[in-house]
């Protein structure tokens, strides 16, 4: 009995030695210079700067990022959209291609600069014999700073005059706040943004090409999954036109949406 016990213990020790050696090797191995991350999930309403892109219905979404240790990155993000009401003529899918550079300095200040390309994969090339322009480029830049459990971010997206924007430019200014509740998996979020130009022309007054959107939310993360709720609203007028509130007709009325994602 004692021999058997000793033999099993010795065998366990010998079996553990390669694993211990492997763990030591992994601990000293350099981190990979290139990493691939991503996520997929669904939301009850895809809102872009406060406006529904899915006619206030559910949308599936996914993203993949390739990150280099230098701070350079490229990636793609995709979502289903509504071609009948929210974005007629844009097809059923939005695919955003992007690349940029991000860095966090020793003092905790971070910045991110890059370029977005909005690509509507199955949009028709022509509608009624007229060229259908949907796609456009949009450079972006932001800075962020963490103070304890809070992170503050301010940024700007600017798109120059392009066919996909009706030959007008567009500017979006925004600020985000995220606060992680200490010792919990809960994060509280806040956002406010202002659209101006081609992507801000959602008002009854044709000379007013700007509006404000904001949101408040909370999310919980667990083993790669993130479950969240968000209240979203805009200042687009609620004046009724033919019995319907104008902000509702353009998808900018208030809503509470939910989302679930899995990151890898």
C-alpha positions as CSV (number, residue, x, y, z in Angstrom):
1,X,0.0,0.0,0.0
2,X,2.8,2.4,0.9
3,X,4.6,1.5,-2.3
4,X,1.5,2.1,-4.4
5,X,1.0,5.5,-2.7
6,X,4.6,6.5,-3.3
7,X,4.5,5.3,-6.9
8,X,1.3,7.3,-7.6
9,X,2.8,10.4,-5.9
10,X,6.0,10.0,-7.9
11,X,4.1,9.5,-11.1
12,X,2.0,12.6,-10.4
13,X,5.2,14.6,-9.8
14,X,6.9,13.4,-12.9
15,X,3.7,14.0,-14.9
16,X,3.6,17.6,-13.5
17,X,7.2,18.4,-14.4
18,X,6.7,18.9,-18.2
19,X,3.6,21.0,-17.5
20,X,5.6,23.1,-14.9
21,X,8.4,23.5,-17.5
22,X,5.9,24.5,-20.1
23,X,4.3,27.1,-17.8
24,X,7.8,28.5,-17.0
25,X,8.6,28.7,-20.7
26,X,5.3,30.4,-21.4
27,X,5.9,32.9,-18.6
28,X,9.2,33.9,-20.1
29,X,8.1,33.8,-23.8
30,X,7.6,37.2,-25.4
31,X,4.1,38.4,-26.1
32,X,3.1,38.0,-29.8
33,X,3.7,41.1,-31.9
34,X,0.3,40.7,-33.6
35,X,-3.0,39.7,-32.0
36,X,-6.4,39.1,-33.4
37,X,-9.5,40.0,-31.4
38,X,-13.2,40.3,-32.2
39,X,-16.8,39.9,-31.0
40,X,-20.2,39.0,-32.3
41,X,-23.7,39.5,-30.9
42,X,-27.0,41.2,-31.4
43,X,-28.8,44.4,-30.4
44,X,-32.6,45.1,-30.2
45,X,-32.1,48.2,-32.2
46,X,-29.0,49.4,-34.2
47,X,-28.6,53.1,-33.4
48,X,-26.0,55.2,-35.3
49,X,-25.6,58.6,-33.6
50,X,-29.0,58.3,-32.1
51,X,-30.8,57.2,-35.3
52,X,-32.2,53.7,-35.9
53,X,-30.5,51.9,-38.8
54,X,-32.7,48.8,-38.4
55,X,-36.2,50.3,-38.2
56,X,-36.2,49.8,-34.5
57,X,-35.8,46.0,-35.0
58,X,-33.1,43.6,-33.9
59,X,-29.7,43.6,-35.7
60,X,-26.8,41.1,-35.8
61,X,-23.3,42.6,-35.5
62,X,-19.7,41.4,-35.5
63,X,-16.2,42.8,-35.5
64,X,-12.6,41.5,-36.1
65,X,-9.5,43.5,-35.2
66,X,-5.8,42.8,-36.0
67,X,-3.6,44.7,-33.6
68,X,0.2,45.2,-33.8
69,X,2.3,45.8,-30.7
70,X,3.4,49.2,-32.2
71,X,-0.2,50.5,-31.9
72,X,-1.2,50.1,-35.5
73,X,-4.4,48.2,-36.2
74,X,-6.9,47.3,-38.9
75,X,-10.3,45.8,-38.6
76,X,-13.9,45.5,-39.8
77,X,-17.3,45.8,-38.2
78,X,-20.5,44.7,-39.8
79,X,-24.2,44.9,-39.0
80,X,-27.5,44.1,-40.6
81,X,-29.6,47.2,-41.5
82,X,-33.1,47.9,-42.8
83,X,-33.3,48.6,-46.5
84,X,-37.1,49.4,-46.6
85,X,-37.5,52.2,-44.1
86,X,-34.3,53.3,-42.2
87,X,-31.9,53.2,-45.2
88,X,-33.7,52.7,-48.4
89,X,-31.3,51.9,-51.2
90,X,-28.5,50.9,-48.9
91,X,-29.1,47.1,-49.0
92,X,-29.3,44.9,-45.9
93,X,-25.7,45.0,-44.7
94,X,-23.3,47.7,-43.5
95,X,-19.6,46.9,-43.4
96,X,-17.2,49.3,-41.8
97,X,-13.5,48.9,-42.7
98,X,-11.0,50.8,-40.6
99,X,-7.3,51.2,-39.8
100,X,-5.4,53.5,-37.5
101,X,-2.9,54.0,-34.7
102,X,-3.6,54.0,-30.9
103,X,-1.3,54.6,-28.0
104,X,-1.5,55.1,-24.2
105,X,1.2,57.2,-22.7
106,X,2.9,56.7,-19.4
107,X,0.8,59.5,-17.8
108,X,-2.4,57.6,-18.7
109,X,-3.4,59.8,-21.6
110,X,-4.4,57.8,-24.7
111,X,-5.1,58.8,-28.3
112,X,-6.5,57.1,-31.4
113,X,-6.4,58.3,-35.0
114,X,-7.6,56.5,-38.1
115,X,-9.8,56.2,-41.1
116,X,-13.2,54.6,-41.5
117,X,-14.8,53.4,-44.8
118,X,-18.6,52.8,-44.7
119,X,-19.4,50.1,-47.3
120,X,-22.9,49.0,-48.0
121,X,-22.3,45.5,-49.4
122,X,-25.4,44.8,-51.3
123,X,-26.7,48.3,-52.2
124,X,-27.9,48.5,-55.8
125,X,-25.5,50.3,-58.2
126,X,-28.4,52.1,-59.9
127,X,-31.9,53.1,-58.8
128,X,-34.3,54.1,-61.6
129,X,-31.3,54.5,-63.9
130,X,-29.6,56.9,-61.5
131,X,-26.2,56.1,-59.9
132,X,-26.8,55.1,-56.3
133,X,-23.9,56.5,-54.2
134,X,-23.8,55.1,-50.6
135,X,-20.2,54.6,-49.5
136,X,-17.9,57.2,-48.0
137,X,-14.7,57.7,-46.0
138,X,-14.5,59.3,-42.6
139,X,-11.3,60.1,-40.7
140,X,-11.4,60.1,-36.9
141,X,-9.4,61.1,-33.9
142,X,-9.9,60.9,-30.1
143,X,-8.2,61.3,-26.8
144,X,-9.0,59.6,-23.5
145,X,-7.9,59.6,-20.0
146,X,-8.5,57.3,-17.0
147,X,-9.1,58.6,-13.5
148,X,-9.4,55.6,-11.1
149,X,-12.4,53.5,-12.4
150,X,-13.5,56.2,-14.8
151,X,-12.5,56.8,-18.4
152,X,-13.3,60.0,-20.3
153,X,-13.1,60.2,-24.0
154,X,-13.6,63.1,-26.5
155,X,-13.4,62.7,-30.2
156,X,-14.3,64.0,-33.7
157,X,-15.2,62.3,-37.0
158,X,-15.0,64.4,-40.1
159,X,-16.0,63.3,-43.6
160,X,-15.1,65.6,-46.5
161,X,-17.5,66.2,-49.4
162,X,-18.2,62.9,-51.2
163,X,-20.8,61.4,-53.5
164,X,-22.0,59.1,-50.8
165,X,-22.8,62.1,-48.7
166,X,-24.6,64.0,-51.4
167,X,-21.4,66.1,-52.1
168,X,-21.5,67.6,-48.6
169,X,-19.1,67.3,-45.7
170,X,-20.0,66.0,-42.2
171,X,-18.7,66.6,-38.7
172,X,-19.4,64.6,-35.6
173,X,-18.2,65.7,-32.1
174,X,-18.7,63.5,-29.1
175,X,-17.7,62.7,-25.5
176,X,-18.0,59.4,-23.7
177,X,-17.8,58.5,-20.1
178,X,-17.4,55.0,-18.7
179,X,-17.2,54.1,-15.0
180,X,-16.5,50.6,-13.7
181,X,-18.1,49.9,-10.4
182,X,-15.3,48.7,-8.1
183,X,-15.2,45.0,-7.2
184,X,-18.1,44.3,-9.7
185,X,-18.3,43.4,-13.4
186,X,-20.7,46.3,-13.9
187,X,-19.9,49.3,-16.1
188,X,-21.9,52.5,-16.3
189,X,-21.7,54.5,-19.6
190,X,-22.7,57.9,-20.9
191,X,-22.5,59.6,-24.3
192,X,-23.3,62.9,-26.0
193,X,-22.7,63.8,-29.6
194,X,-23.4,66.5,-32.1
195,X,-23.9,65.8,-35.9
196,X,-23.4,68.7,-38.3
197,X,-23.6,68.7,-42.1
198,X,-24.7,65.8,-44.4
199,X,-25.2,63.4,-41.5
200,X,-26.9,66.0,-39.4
201,X,-29.7,67.1,-41.8
202,X,-32.6,65.4,-40.0
203,X,-34.8,68.4,-39.1
204,X,-37.9,70.0,-40.5
205,X,-36.0,73.2,-41.2
206,X,-33.8,72.4,-44.3
207,X,-31.3,75.1,-43.2
208,X,-30.7,73.3,-39.9
209,X,-28.2,70.6,-40.5
210,X,-27.4,69.6,-36.9
211,X,-28.8,67.6,-34.0
212,X,-27.7,66.2,-30.7
213,X,-27.8,62.6,-29.5
214,X,-27.2,61.2,-26.1
215,X,-27.4,57.9,-24.2
216,X,-27.0,56.4,-20.7
217,X,-26.4,52.8,-20.1
218,X,-25.1,50.0,-17.9
219,X,-23.5,46.7,-18.8
220,X,-22.2,43.6,-17.1
221,X,-19.3,41.4,-18.4
222,X,-18.7,37.8,-17.6
223,X,-16.3,35.3,-19.2
224,X,-16.3,37.1,-22.6
225,X,-20.0,37.9,-22.6
226,X,-21.3,41.4,-22.2
227,X,-25.0,42.1,-21.5
228,X,-26.2,45.7,-21.6
229,X,-29.1,48.2,-21.6
230,X,-29.0,51.7,-23.0
231,X,-31.4,54.6,-23.1
232,X,-30.9,56.6,-26.4
233,X,-32.5,59.9,-27.4
234,X,-32.0,62.9,-29.7
235,X,-33.2,66.5,-29.8
236,X,-34.8,66.1,-33.2
237,X,-38.3,67.8,-33.0
238,X,-41.3,65.8,-31.9
239,X,-43.7,67.9,-33.9
240,X,-46.4,65.8,-35.6
241,X,-46.5,65.6,-39.4
242,X,-49.6,63.7,-40.8
243,X,-50.2,62.3,-37.3
244,X,-46.6,60.9,-36.8
245,X,-43.9,62.6,-34.7
246,X,-41.1,63.7,-36.9
247,X,-38.4,62.3,-34.7
248,X,-40.0,58.9,-35.0
249,X,-40.3,59.1,-38.8
250,X,-36.5,59.5,-39.0
251,X,-35.7,56.9,-36.4
252,X,-34.5,59.4,-33.8
253,X,-37.1,59.0,-31.0
254,X,-36.2,57.8,-27.6
255,X,-35.7,54.1,-26.9
256,X,-34.3,51.6,-24.5
257,X,-32.3,49.0,-26.3
258,X,-30.5,45.9,-25.1
259,X,-27.5,44.0,-26.5
260,X,-25.5,40.8,-25.9
261,X,-22.1,40.2,-27.3
262,X,-19.3,37.6,-26.9
263,X,-15.7,38.7,-27.3
264,X,-12.8,36.4,-28.3
